[in-house]
Amino acid sequence: MLTTKKDEAQESFRQGFDDIPAIVGTGLPQLRRARYLLVQVQEARAARQWLRELMNSAVVHSLARVRARAAPRRKPKEGPGPKPSRDVREMVTLAFSHAGLGVLGLKEDKRFPFPTAFAAGGASALRRRLLGDAQEPAWQWGDVASDAAFQAHIFVAHYWSETDVPQPLALLDPARLPAGLRALSVASCPSYIAAPSADPAVFEPFGFRDGIGQPVIEGMGLSRAEKKARDESAGLFDDRLIQPGEFVLGQVNEYGERAYCPNVEGWPRSASAESGFARNGTYLAVRQIEQHVAVFNRFTADHSVPMIGNLMVGRRKPDASCPHEAGYSVLGSTVPPSEIDAFRYLTLDANGLECPRGAHARRANPRDALGLRVEDGIAGAKLHRLLRRGRVYSEGCTQASGADACEGHPAGREGDTPCGRGLMFVALNTDFERQFEFVQKSWLAGSRFGDLSDEQDPLLGTDPQRSFSVQGCPVGERIGPLPRFTTVRGGGYFFAPSLTALRWMVQEKEMAALQPA
């Protein structure tokens, strides 16, 4: 049988399943409890010992562990294959800033250096100006050295089952870290994820359904939920299919090229622009975004435009009349499940009469709307997609430590004092400038988007004079200036290595030669 370049690329991707970090395949929302550790390394030897213990704790999983059905078949002598993802009870993702790699003793290979954006850091002064963060107050943490902020060298995402793991891994207790490590801990409230199921609904602090419109990596194999979405999509499921090289280094991307792989000195294998230390890893753009829920609720409750909150978000907030939380139509009272994520703006709502052109959902994922032809719009959008793996963060939420209810408000995300303070935004990509930064600068913060002018994303925009247009017939309405609904409290760029690279990084005898004298 003849094989095509596409077949070869997908086979190459599948052969790496045992090596690729599990977070590429899923954020495992079934594991409703979570916390993030932002770790500062003061003593490299202590950090490597701690990382070794984490690797030996069987919680750092590969893509094969959570996408077992699509993994290559093992030969009998190789032993049993991975267990299915429903048996994963606890998961940890490890990622490192550029400074963090240096602190641990790694030096980049000058032939294949890390990209400028990653080396500079997401919290650097230049990046903050480019991303529209220069107006923000002093960050609480970042990935570069700062007098005002905590510097994070290692980003740790820790998820566990509320029923099967009553006591999460003690190694990740911020109060019990070894000497030589400091950490900030950010808890996630499980109330924002619906009761455990095969495909639990996820919500954000403003009260809207989150996680709609996620890309699906071609060649990874479909989950039950994705198969159901494909069967109900009326042929539009391919709009979500993205080449693995958009999210995994060394794999083929939407340009038909292999995503560039940086390398480090001392890497014991051969290195090239397509293979080396970074192969099968991924980059994480992380931002802690505080959401001013009270400000949003006051603004939407008092405004004269009906449903202004829904219009700004670009989705219906769940209520009894809207059981499926809407697809493209903000105005429709009910939407069939098949239309929640199977739609095209240009085809169904080119004029923005049902979902405004500048709504947050439309800016974050414009689908086919930015091209004169549907095919051009979809192809263009695929070059800038992000895999989102974030969670709602909270302050003072005891659920994250195993208690039965949030302190002061048992309902968690309901009532007058919801638990969630904002979103710990985590996005996977292989090219910060073409993917995360492009979306942030051109789509969210761009003043000229979709034939609009002098506007920004109504939720994430930073311009104090920004406006928001609601298209209408015969005329629409321009609303502004808008109050600030969000504030960035911290962020940075991190690299999540493959499991092979992680194991090599933490080996004392192999790393000793790389340490400075």
C-alpha positions as CSV (number, residue, x, y, z in Angstrom):
1,M,0.0,0.0,0.0
2,L,1.3,3.4,-0.9
3,T,1.8,5.8,1.9
4,T,1.5,9.6,1.6
5,K,3.4,12.3,3.4
6,K,0.3,12.9,5.6
7,D,0.3,9.2,6.6
8,E,4.0,9.3,7.4
9,A,3.6,12.5,9.5
10,Q,0.7,11.0,11.5
11,E,2.7,7.8,12.1
12,S,5.6,9.8,13.3
13,F,3.3,11.6,15.7
14,R,1.8,8.4,17.0
15,Q,5.2,6.9,17.5
16,G,5.9,9.7,20.0
17,F,2.9,9.1,22.2
18,D,4.9,7.5,24.9
19,D,7.1,10.7,25.0
20,I,4.7,13.6,24.6
21,P,3.3,15.2,27.8
22,A,-0.2,14.1,28.6
23,I,-1.5,17.7,28.8
24,V,-1.3,17.8,25.0
25,G,-4.1,15.2,24.9
26,T,-6.3,16.4,27.6
27,G,-6.7,18.7,30.6
28,L,-8.6,15.8,32.3
29,P,-11.5,17.9,33.6
30,Q,-12.7,14.6,35.3
31,L,-10.0,15.4,37.8
32,R,-11.9,18.3,39.3
33,R,-9.4,19.3,42.0
34,A,-6.3,21.2,40.9
35,R,-3.6,23.6,42.1
36,Y,-0.7,25.3,40.4
37,L,2.8,25.8,41.9
38,L,5.0,28.5,40.7
39,V,8.4,27.4,41.9
40,Q,11.6,29.5,42.2
41,V,14.8,27.5,42.3
42,Q,17.5,28.7,44.7
43,E,19.5,25.5,44.7
44,A,19.7,23.5,41.5
45,R,20.7,20.2,43.1
46,A,17.7,20.3,45.5
47,A,15.5,21.1,42.5
48,R,16.7,18.1,40.5
49,Q,16.3,15.8,43.4
50,W,12.7,17.0,43.9
51,L,12.0,16.6,40.2
52,R,13.4,13.1,40.3
53,E,11.1,12.2,43.1
54,L,8.2,13.6,41.1
55,M,9.1,11.5,38.1
56,N,9.3,8.4,40.2
57,S,5.9,9.0,41.7
58,A,4.1,7.9,38.5
59,V,2.1,11.1,38.2
60,V,3.9,12.6,35.2
61,H,2.0,10.9,32.4
62,S,2.5,10.7,28.6
63,L,0.0,11.2,25.8
64,A,-0.2,7.4,25.4
65,R,-1.5,7.2,29.0
66,V,-4.5,9.4,28.3
67,R,-5.1,8.6,24.6
68,A,-4.5,4.8,24.8
69,R,-6.8,3.9,21.9
70,A,-4.7,5.9,19.4
71,A,-1.3,4.8,20.7
72,P,0.8,2.4,18.5
73,R,0.3,-1.3,19.3
74,R,3.0,-2.8,21.5
75,K,4.8,-6.0,20.6
76,P,4.4,-8.8,23.2
77,K,7.9,-8.5,24.5
78,E,7.3,-4.8,25.3
79,G,4.8,-5.6,27.9
80,P,1.2,-4.4,28.4
81,G,0.1,-1.1,26.9
82,P,-1.0,1.9,28.8
83,K,-4.2,1.8,30.9
84,P,-7.1,3.9,29.6
85,S,-7.4,7.5,30.8
86,R,-10.4,6.9,33.0
87,D,-7.9,5.1,35.4
88,V,-5.7,8.2,35.7
89,R,-6.4,9.5,39.2
90,E,-3.7,12.1,39.5
91,M,-1.6,14.0,36.9
92,V,1.2,16.5,37.0
93,T,2.6,18.7,34.2
94,L,6.1,20.2,34.5
95,A,7.2,23.2,32.5
96,F,10.2,25.5,32.8
97,S,10.9,29.1,31.9
98,H,14.0,30.0,29.9
99,A,15.6,31.3,33.1
100,G,14.5,28.1,34.9
101,L,16.3,25.9,32.3
102,G,19.4,28.0,32.9
103,V,19.2,27.8,36.7
104,L,19.0,24.0,36.3
105,G,22.3,24.1,34.4
106,L,21.1,23.8,30.8
107,K,22.7,25.9,28.1
108,E,21.1,26.3,24.7
109,D,22.9,24.9,21.7
110,K,23.9,28.0,19.7
111,R,23.2,26.2,16.4
112,F,19.5,25.6,17.5
113,P,18.7,28.3,20.1
114,F,15.3,28.8,21.8
115,P,13.0,31.4,20.1
116,T,13.4,35.0,21.0
117,A,9.9,35.3,22.6
118,F,10.6,32.3,25.0
119,A,14.1,33.5,25.8
120,A,12.9,37.0,26.6
121,G,10.1,35.8,28.8
122,G,6.4,36.5,28.7
123,A,6.8,38.9,31.7
124,S,9.6,40.9,30.1
125,A,9.0,44.6,29.5
126,L,9.0,44.2,25.7
127,R,6.5,41.3,25.7
128,R,4.2,43.2,28.1
129,R,4.2,46.2,25.8
130,L,3.5,44.0,22.8
131,L,0.7,42.1,24.6
132,G,-1.0,45.3,26.0
133,D,0.0,44.5,29.6
134,A,2.1,47.7,30.1
135,Q,-0.9,49.4,31.7
136,E,-1.4,46.6,34.3
137,P,-0.3,47.2,37.9
138,A,2.7,45.3,39.2
139,W,2.4,41.6,38.6
140,Q,2.4,39.2,41.5
141,W,4.6,36.8,39.6
142,G,6.4,36.3,36.3
143,D,9.0,34.3,34.5
144,V,11.7,37.0,34.5
145,A,13.6,38.6,37.4
146,S,11.8,41.6,38.9
147,D,12.1,43.6,42.1
148,A,8.3,43.6,42.4
149,A,7.3,40.1,41.4
150,F,8.0,36.5,42.3
151,Q,10.1,34.8,39.6
152,A,8.8,31.4,38.6
153,H,11.4,29.0,37.2
154,I,9.1,26.0,37.1
155,F,5.4,25.8,36.4
156,V,3.6,22.8,37.9
157,A,0.0,21.9,37.1
158,H,-1.4,19.3,39.5
159,Y,-4.7,17.6,39.0
160,W,-6.4,14.8,41.1
161,S,-9.6,13.0,41.6
162,E,-11.8,14.3,44.4
163,T,-13.1,10.7,45.1
164,D,-10.1,8.5,44.4
165,V,-7.3,10.7,45.9
166,P,-8.3,12.1,49.3
167,Q,-4.7,13.1,49.9
168,P,-2.8,14.6,46.9
169,L,0.9,14.0,46.4
170,A,2.7,15.3,49.4
171,L,5.7,16.3,47.3
172,L,3.6,19.1,45.9
173,D,2.5,20.5,49.2
174,P,3.9,24.0,49.1
175,A,4.5,24.0,52.8
176,R,6.7,20.9,52.5
177,L,9.0,21.7,49.6
178,P,12.7,21.0,50.3
179,A,15.2,23.7,51.2
180,G,16.4,25.5,48.1
181,L,12.9,25.8,46.6
182,R,10.3,28.5,47.1
183,A,6.7,28.4,45.7
184,L,3.6,30.4,45.2
185,S,0.5,28.1,45.3
186,V,-2.7,29.0,43.3
187,A,-5.7,26.8,44.1
188,S,-8.4,25.9,41.6
189,C,-12.1,25.6,42.7
190,P,-13.8,22.3,41.5
191,S,-17.2,23.9,41.7
192,Y,-16.6,25.3,38.2
193,I,-16.5,21.8,36.7
194,A,-19.8,20.0,36.6
195,A,-20.1,16.6,38.4
196,P,-17.8,14.0,37.0
197,S,-18.9,12.5,33.7
198,A,-17.3,11.5,30.4
199,D,-17.5,15.1,29.2
200,P,-18.1,17.5,32.2
201,A,-19.2,21.0,31.4
202,V,-16.7,23.7,32.5
203,F,-17.7,27.2,33.5
204,E,-15.8,30.4,34.2
205,P,-16.3,33.1,36.9
206,F,-18.7,35.3,34.8
207,G,-21.0,32.2,34.7
208,F,-20.6,31.2,31.0
209,R,-19.7,27.8,29.6
210,D,-16.0,27.5,28.8
211,G,-14.0,25.1,26.7
212,I,-16.1,25.4,23.5
213,G,-14.3,25.4,20.2
214,Q,-11.2,23.5,21.3
215,P,-9.0,22.2,18.4
216,V,-8.7,18.5,17.8
217,I,-5.2,17.2,16.9
218,E,-5.2,15.2,13.7
219,G,-3.9,11.7,14.2
220,M,-4.4,11.7,18.0
221,G,-7.6,9.6,18.0
222,L,-10.9,10.9,19.1
223,S,-12.4,10.7,22.6
224,R,-16.0,9.6,23.1
225,A,-17.1,13.3,23.3
226,E,-15.2,14.2,20.1
227,K,-16.7,11.2,18.2
228,K,-20.2,12.3,19.3
229,A,-19.4,15.9,18.2
230,R,-18.1,14.6,14.8
231,D,-21.3,12.6,14.3
232,E,-23.5,15.6,15.1
233,S,-21.5,18.2,13.3
234,A,-23.1,17.9,9.9
235,G,-19.7,17.6,8.2
236,L,-18.1,20.6,10.0
237,F,-15.9,18.6,12.4
238,D,-12.9,19.0,10.1
239,D,-12.9,22.8,10.8
240,R,-11.5,21.8,14.3
241,L,-8.8,19.3,13.0
242,I,-5.4,20.8,13.4
243,Q,-2.0,19.3,12.5
244,P,0.0,18.1,15.6
245,G,3.0,20.4,14.8
246,E,0.9,23.4,15.9
247,F,1.1,22.0,19.5
248,V,4.0,19.5,19.5
249,L,7.6,20.4,18.6
250,G,9.2,18.4,15.8
251,Q,5.8,17.3,14.3
252,V,4.3,18.5,11.1
253,N,2.3,21.8,11.3
254,E,-0.3,23.5,9.2
255,Y,2.4,24.7,6.8
256,G,3.4,21.1,6.1
257,E,6.7,21.7,7.9
258,R,8.1,20.2,11.1
259,A,7.9,22.6,14.1
260,Y,11.3,24.0,14.9
261,C,13.2,22.1,17.8
262,P,15.7,24.0,20.0
263,N,18.5,22.0,21.5
264,V,20.8,22.2,24.5
265,E,24.4,21.5,25.1
266,G,25.2,17.9,26.2
267,W,22.0,16.4,24.7
268,P,23.1,12.8,24.2
269,R,21.2,12.3,20.9
270,S,21.5,13.8,17.5
271,A,20.1,17.3,17.0
272,S,18.7,19.2,14.0
273,A,16.1,21.9,13.5
274,E,13.5,19.1,13.5
275,S,14.9,17.0,16.3
276,G,16.8,17.5,19.5
277,F,16.2,18.3,23.2
278,A,12.8,20.0,22.5
279,R,11.3,17.3,20.3
280,N,7.9,16.1,21.4
281,G,7.7,19.0,23.9
282,T,5.3,22.0,23.9
283,Y,5.3,25.6,24.9
284,L,2.8,27.0,27.5
285,A,1.6,30.6,27.6
286,V,0.4,31.1,31.2
287,R,-1.5,34.1,32.5
288,Q,-3.3,34.6,35.8
289,I,-6.3,36.7,34.8
290,E,-8.4,38.2,37.6
291,Q,-12.0,38.6,36.6
292,H,-14.0,41.5,38.2
293,V,-17.2,39.6,38.6
294,A,-19.0,42.3,40.6
295,V,-18.1,45.0,38.1
296,F,-19.4,42.7,35.2
297,N,-22.6,41.9,37.0
298,R,-23.4,45.6,37.8
299,F,-22.6,46.7,34.3
300,T,-24.8,44.0,32.7
301,A,-27.6,44.4,35.1
302,D,-27.9,48.2,34.8
303,H,-27.4,48.5,31.0
304,S,-30.2,49.5,28.7
305,V,-29.2,47.0,26.0
306,P,-30.9,43.7,26.7
307,M,-28.5,40.7,27.1
308,I,-25.5,43.0,26.9
309,G,-23.4,40.5,28.9
310,N,-24.2,37.6,26.5
311,L,-23.5,39.9,23.6
312,M,-20.1,40.9,24.9
313,V,-19.1,37.2,25.6
314,G,-20.7,35.9,22.4
315,R,-22.6,33.1,24.1
316,R,-25.8,32.6,26.1
317,K,-25.3,32.3,29.9
318,P,-27.0,29.0,30.9
319,D,-30.5,29.2,32.3
320,A,-33.7,27.3,32.1
321,S,-34.5,28.6,28.6
322,C,-31.1,27.8,27.2
323,P,-30.1,24.3,28.4
324,H,-27.3,23.9,25.9
325,E,-25.5,27.2,26.5
326,A,-25.8,28.3,22.8
327,G,-23.6,28.0,19.8
328,Y,-23.2,31.0,17.4
329,S,-26.6,32.5,18.2
330,V,-26.7,34.7,21.3
331,L,-30.3,35.5,20.6
332,G,-31.8,32.1,20.0
333,S,-33.5,30.7,23.1
334,T,-32.5,27.0,22.5
335,V,-29.8,25.5,20.3
336,P,-29.5,21.8,19.5
337,P,-26.4,20.1,20.9
338,S,-25.0,19.5,17.4
339,E,-24.8,23.3,16.9
340,I,-22.9,24.1,20.1
341,D,-19.6,23.9,18.3
342,A,-20.4,23.0,14.7
343,F,-21.0,26.3,13.0
344,R,-19.3,29.0,10.9
345,Y,-19.8,32.7,11.5
346,L,-19.4,33.8,7.8
347,T,-22.0,31.2,6.7
348,L,-24.5,31.7,9.5
349,D,-24.0,35.2,10.8
350,A,-21.8,37.3,8.5
351,N,-23.4,40.6,9.7
352,G,-23.0,39.9,13.4
353,L,-26.7,40.1,14.1
354,E,-26.8,37.0,16.3
355,C,-23.2,37.1,17.7
356,P,-21.6,40.6,17.5
357,R,-18.5,40.8,15.3
358,G,-16.4,42.0,18.2
359,A,-17.7,39.6,20.9
360,H,-15.0,37.8,22.9
361,A,-15.9,34.3,21.5
362,R,-15.7,35.6,18.0
363,R,-12.4,37.4,18.5
364,A,-10.8,34.4,20.3
365,N,-11.8,32.0,17.5
366,P,-13.1,33.7,14.4
367,R,-13.5,30.4,12.5
368,D,-14.3,31.3,8.9
369,A,-15.1,34.9,9.4
370,L,-11.8,36.5,8.5
371,G,-11.6,35.4,4.8
372,L,-13.6,36.4,1.8
373,R,-14.2,32.7,1.2
374,V,-15.1,30.1,3.9
375,E,-12.1,27.9,3.0
376,D,-9.7,30.8,3.3
377,G,-11.0,31.9,6.6
378,I,-10.8,28.4,8.1
379,A,-7.3,27.8,6.7
380,G,-6.1,31.2,8.1
381,A,-7.6,30.6,11.5
382,K,-5.9,27.2,11.8
383,L,-2.5,28.9,11.7
384,H,-3.2,30.7,15.0
385,R,-5.1,28.1,17.1
386,L,-4.3,27.4,20.8
387,L,-5.0,24.4,23.0
388,R,-6.5,25.7,26.2
389,R,-5.8,23.8,29.4
390,G,-6.6,26.5,32.1
391,R,-8.8,26.4,35.1
392,V,-10.6,28.8,37.4
393,Y,-8.5,29.9,40.3
394,S,-9.7,31.0,43.7
395,E,-8.5,32.5,46.9
396,G,-9.4,31.0,50.2
397,C,-11.0,27.9,48.6
398,T,-10.7,25.0,50.9
399,Q,-12.0,22.5,48.3
400,A,-8.6,22.5,46.7
401,S,-7.2,20.9,49.8
402,G,-9.8,18.2,50.2
403,A,-12.6,19.8,52.2
404,D,-16.2,19.3,51.2
405,A,-17.2,23.0,50.6
406,C,-15.7,26.4,49.9
407,E,-15.2,28.5,53.0
408,G,-18.1,30.9,53.4
409,H,-20.2,29.8,50.4
410,P,-21.0,26.1,50.0
411,A,-22.4,26.7,46.5
412,G,-18.9,27.5,45.2
413,R,-19.7,29.3,41.9
414,E,-23.2,30.3,42.8
415,G,-24.6,33.0,45.0
416,D,-23.5,36.6,45.7
417,T,-19.9,35.7,46.6
418,P,-18.7,33.2,44.0
419,C,-15.4,31.4,44.8
420,G,-13.6,31.9,41.5
421,R,-11.4,35.0,41.3
422,G,-10.4,34.5,37.7
423,L,-8.8,32.2,35.2
424,M,-5.4,30.6,35.3
425,F,-5.1,30.7,31.5
426,V,-2.8,28.0,30.1
427,A,-2.4,27.7,26.3
428,L,-0.3,25.2,24.4
429,N,1.5,26.2,21.1
430,T,4.7,25.7,19.3
431,D,5.2,29.3,18.1
432,F,4.5,32.0,20.6
433,E,4.6,34.8,18.0
434,R,2.4,33.2,15.4
435,Q,0.0,31.6,17.8
436,F,-0.5,33.1,21.3
437,E,0.9,36.6,20.6
438,F,-0.9,36.9,17.3
439,V,-4.3,36.0,18.9
440,Q,-3.6,38.4,21.8
441,K,-2.3,41.3,19.7
442,S,-4.3,41.1,16.5
443,W,-7.6,39.5,17.5
444,L,-8.2,40.3,21.2
445,A,-6.3,43.6,21.6
446,G,-6.4,44.6,17.9
447,S,-8.3,47.8,17.4
448,R,-9.2,46.8,13.8
449,F,-10.8,43.4,13.8
450,G,-13.6,42.2,11.5
451,D,-14.2,45.6,9.9
452,L,-14.4,47.2,13.3
453,S,-12.3,50.2,14.4
454,D,-11.1,51.6,17.7
455,E,-12.4,48.6,19.6
456,Q,-10.8,45.8,21.6
457,D,-12.1,42.6,23.2
458,P,-14.8,43.7,25.6
459,L,-13.6,41.4,28.3
460,L,-9.8,41.3,27.9
461,G,-9.1,44.7,26.3
462,T,-7.0,47.2,28.3
463,D,-7.7,50.5,26.6
464,P,-9.8,52.6,29.1
465,Q,-11.6,54.3,26.2
466,R,-12.4,51.1,24.3
467,S,-15.9,50.5,23.0
468,F,-18.1,47.6,21.8
469,S,-20.5,47.6,18.9
470,V,-23.7,45.7,18.8
471,Q,-24.8,45.2,15.2
472,G,-28.6,45.6,14.6
473,C,-31.3,46.1,12.0
474,P,-31.8,48.8,10.8
475,V,-29.0,50.2,12.9
476,G,-26.7,49.0,15.6
477,E,-25.3,50.7,18.7
478,R,-21.8,51.5,19.9
479,I,-21.3,51.1,23.7
480,G,-18.5,52.7,25.6
481,P,-16.3,53.4,27.3
482,L,-16.3,50.0,29.0
483,P,-15.1,49.4,32.5
484,R,-12.2,47.0,33.1
485,F,-13.6,43.5,33.6
486,T,-10.2,41.7,33.9
487,T,-6.7,42.4,35.2
488,V,-3.6,40.3,34.5
489,R,-1.9,39.4,37.8
490,G,1.0,37.3,36.5
491,G,2.2,35.3,33.6
492,G,5.1,33.8,31.7
493,Y,6.3,31.5,28.9
494,F,7.2,27.9,29.8
495,F,8.5,24.8,28.0
496,A,7.0,21.4,28.9
497,P,9.7,18.9,27.8
498,S,9.0,15.4,26.5
499,L,9.3,12.6,29.1
500,T,12.6,11.6,27.6
501,A,14.0,15.1,28.1
502,L,12.6,15.3,31.6
503,R,14.3,12.0,32.6
504,W,17.6,13.3,31.2
505,M,17.3,16.7,32.9
506,V,16.9,15.2,36.4
507,Q,19.8,12.7,36.2
508,E,22.5,14.1,38.4
509,K,25.4,12.2,36.8
510,E,24.5,13.4,33.3
511,M,23.8,17.0,34.3
512,A,27.0,17.4,36.4
513,A,29.1,18.2,33.4
514,L,26.7,21.0,32.5
515,Q,27.0,22.9,35.8
516,P,28.9,26.1,35.9
517,A,32.3,26.0,37.7
